[in-house]
C-alpha cells in the first residue's frame, strides 16, 4: 500500500539580521585592546627582580607564562610591527638572542656529555 507524502517547501524562514551593536569597536590596525596593552606594558622598565611578573599579574590579569606566550606570538604579527616597529624589533632581537644562547648552552651540554661518555 502506497502512502501519500506531502512535499514541504525547501525554504527556511529566519529572523532578519540586525547590525552589529554600535558600542563594539572593530580595531583598524588588527590589534585588539589586550594586544595594545601588552605592547604598552613592554615599554615599561622594572628595576627589581620579580617586579615585572607581579605587574603582569596585577595590571594585565595574566600569569607570567601566559603573558610571554601571548607576547611572543604578538611580536611576530605584521599588525604589531606596524603599531610600534621599534619596540617590536627590539623584542624580537631580545627573544632571538635568548633562543640563540639557550641553543648554544644545550649544544654545549650535549657536547660535554658526549665527550665525558667517550672517556
Helices and strands as residue ranges (DSSP letters): H 33-42, H 51-55, I 56-60, H 64-74, H 78-83, H 85-118
